[in-house]
Amino acid sequence: MIAQTSSSHLDALLSQRARQVSPRPLLQGMDDAGKRISFVFGFPDPASLPADEVSIATEKALAERGRAALQYGDNAGYSGLIDALREKLARDQGIVAERENILVTAGGSQAIGLLLDALVDWGDTIASEMPTWLGAVQAFHNVGANVVSIPVNEEGTDVVTLERELAHLRSQGITPKFVYAIPNFQNPTGVTMSLQRRQDLLDIVRAAGTLLIEDDAYFDLRYDGENLPAIYTLDDSQSVVYMGTLSKTMGPGMRLGWLVGPPALISRLTALKVDGGTNVFGAHVAAEWLPEKLLPHVDRLRAVYRRRRDLMLAALERHMPPGVTWTVPDGGFFIWVTFPEGIDTAAMHPQVNELGAEYLPGPTCFADGSGPNQLRLSFSFAQDEEIDDGIRIIADVARAELREQAR
């Protein structure tokens, strides 16, 4: 007879990391995505995913390198994709990198996970913009990091607060393992870091003797203004690690991203990977698709997402009650909405769901659960004709909450 493991017995066997996480996965029920007017996750527009192009690239990859594409691969990633990324990074971001500077990852999630694995022990300190990408918030919690939260203002990371917090840590003999920032179309606020702020942030990080993790997931999706230099290109001290991904362009199902950094760190990160080569088959396909197809595809994406951003901004202007403010992003997927004090967006959410819409409550994007009167709206996934109705639903619920407060 096989003994059954009870829940309490299992709890005793779990690692500290497994006990720390919520038993409810961040992404589940994805087959039901779209049943409501969804402003929750930063999913690409389904109709824009380049399925036909990827099919052609797949046939070519299989015909020319099928045995290699279906085999285990190098931990660092398929060299053909690394070379395609080197060309893309030099052309678009101005980042000149050798093969030894690049590590292919399973999207941004594996990239941040590997960095945490390599740099952070339980109880170590890091500094991060807050609010920030909810995947990073969860990853920081999973490794037991002590997160020093740095506000984001209209120019990006609040460097005055960062400098003050680093000085306070230094007085305690603590050097944070890294500072995490999203300079372009920041997730969730949509803010783009100014050039001066990028330089100031780099100077502060270097003076502190730590690393800057520059997460640039939305670089290609700019709708207004000119590209600003990647912070990586401003650095000559190997103080910056640059993160990128194909999830917002070629498609998240490819599960392909990359890290660019000092070879000494990249080699350590590579040694920590035990995946038999990151999505080897997909990497061969991406290496075929990327050189000729990325730029025209990005042009199409920009048209789709610029239109949706503008539709959402117009709907917010039309429907939101007085006292509500929001950001106006130059690119990316997100608008950050701030309601008057006393509004609880987490408490509002079930009623908005019942009426057929959904959003991401603000506290999800803070390590300490701050931001109760804020929420993130993603304009990438909802169809054009749904956006006005979805914003109207959220605004009507908020207006009712404000009336209730006024009584």
C-alpha positions, 0 to 999 in steps of 0.5 A, spaced: 500 500 500 502 506 497 502 512 503 499 518 501 503 525 503 498 529 507 498 537 506 501 538 513 507 533 511 508 536 505 509 543 508 514 540 512 518 538 506 517 544 502 523 549 501 523 556 504 522 559 497 516 554 496 513 556 502 514 563 501 510 563 494 503 563 493 500 557 491 496 560 486 500 561 479 501 568 476 498 566 470 493 560 469 486 560 465 489 563 459 485 559 455 479 563 458 483 570 456 478 575 452 472 573 455 472 579 459 474 586 456 481 585 459 486 590 461 490 586 465 496 583 462 501 585 457 499 580 452 500 582 445 494 583 440 493 576 438 491 578 430 498 581 430 502 575 432 506 573 425 504 566 425 505 566 417 512 568 417 514 564 423 511 558 419 515 559 413 521 561 418 520 554 421 520 550 415 526 553 413 530 552 419 527 545 419 530 544 412 536 547 413 538 545 420 533 540 422 537 535 426 540 541 430 534 545 431 531 538 434 537 537 439 539 539 445 543 546 445 548 550 448 547 553 455 548 560 452 543 559 447 544 557 439 549 561 436 545 563 430 540 567 434 546 570 438 549 573 432 542 575 429 541 579 436 548 582 436 546 585 429 539 587 432 542 590 438 547 594 434 542 597 429 537 599 434 539 600 441 546 602 439 549 596 443 555 593 441 556 586 444 560 580 442 558 573 443 561 572 450 556 578 452 550 575 451 546 569 454 539 567 451 534 566 456 526 563 456 524 571 456 525 576 461 522 571 467 528 567 466 533 572 465 531 576 472 530 569 475 538 567 473 540 574 475 537 573 482 540 566 482 547 568 481 547 575 485 542 574 491 542 570 497 536 569 502 535 576 506 540 580 501 538 587 499 536 590 492 533 596 490 528 597 485 523 602 482 516 601 485 511 600 482 514 595 477 513 589 473 509 584 477 513 578 475 519 582 478 516 583 484 514 576 485 521 574 483 524 578 489 519 575 494 521 568 491 528 569 493 527 572 500 530 579 498 530 585 502 527 590 497 528 597 498 523 601 494 525 607 490 519 611 487 518 613 480 516 620 477 515 623 471 523 623 469 523 615 471 527 613 477 527 618 483 535 618 483 534 623 489 531 618 493 535 612 491 542 616 493 539 617 500 537 610 501 544 608 498 547 612 503 543 610 509 544 602 507 552 604 506 552 607 513 549 600 515 555 596 511 550 594 506 551 594 499 545 592 495 546 587 490 543 591 484 538 596 482 533 594 478 530 599 473 525 599 466 527 606 463 523 605 457 515 606 457 516 603 464 511 597 467 506 599 470 507 607 469 508 608 462 514 613 464 520 614 460 526 616 463 530 622 461 537 622 458 539 626 464 536 621 469 539 615 465 546 618 466 545 620 473 542 613 475 548 610 472 553 615 476 549 613 482 550 606 481 557 606 479 559 610 486 555 605 490 559 599 487 553 595 485 550 593 478 544 596 474 539 591 471 536 595 465 530 591 463 528 594 456 522 589 454 518 595 450 524 598 447 521 597 440 514 599 441 515 607 441 509 611 438 512 618 439 518 621 440 526 619 439 529 613 441 534 615 447 540 611 449 540 605 452 544 606 459 548 600 457 551 604 452 553 610 457 557 605 461 564 604 461 565 600 467 561 594 466 556 596 471 550 595 467 546 588 465 541 589 459 535 585 459 531 584 452 525 580 449 522 577 443 515 576 447 512 583 445 514 583 438 515 576 435 510 573 440 511 570 448 510 563 446 517 563 443 519 564 450 526 567 448 529 573 451 536 575 452 541 578 457 547 582 455 553 584 460 560 583 462 563 576 460 565 574 467 557 575 469 554 572 463 559 565 464 556 564 471 549 565 469 550 560 463 553 555 468 547 556 473 542 554 467 540 547 467 535 547 461 539 543 456 539 549 451 533 555 452 528 553 447 533 550 442 528 549 436 524 556 437 531 559 437 533 556 430 526 559 428 527 566 431 534 566 427 531 565 421 525 570 422 529 576 426 534 579 420 529 581 415 522 580 418 523 584 425 523 591 423 517 591 418 513 587 423 515 592 429 512 598 424 505 594 424 505 593 431 506 600 432 500 602 428 496 597 432 498 599 439 499 607 438 491 607 435 489 603 442 493 607 446 490 613 443 483 610 444 484 609 451 486 616 453 480 619 449 476 614 453 479 616 460 478 623 458 471 622 456 469 617 462 473 618 468 470 622 474 474 629 476 480 628 481 482 621 477 489 622 473 493 618 468 500 617 465 501 618 457 506 613 455 510 614 449 510 607 447 509 600 451 503 597 453 501 601 459 497 607 462 497 608 470 491 611 473 491 614 480 484 615 483 483 620 489 485 617 496 480 612 499 479 609 493 481 601 493 482 598 486 482 591 489 476 592 492 473 595 486 475 589 482 470 584 483 464 589 481 468 591 475 469 583 473 461 582 474 460 588 469 465 585 464 471 588 465 478 587 468 484 591 470 491 590 474 490 593 481 496 597 483 498 593 490 500 588 485 506 592 482 509 594 489 513 590 493 510 592 500 503 592 497 502 600 496 498 603 491 491 602 493 488 607 489 492 606 483 491 601 477 494 599 471 491 598 464 494 595 458 491 597 452 495 592 448 490 586 448 483 589 448 480 590 441 479 597 439 471 597 439 472 594 446 476 599 449 471 605 450 466 600 454 471 597 458 473 604 461 466 606 462 465 600 466 471 602 471 469 609 471 462 608 473 464 603 479 469 609 481 464 614 480 459 610 485 465 609 490 466 616 490 459 618 491 459 613 497 465 616 500 462 623 500 456 621 504 
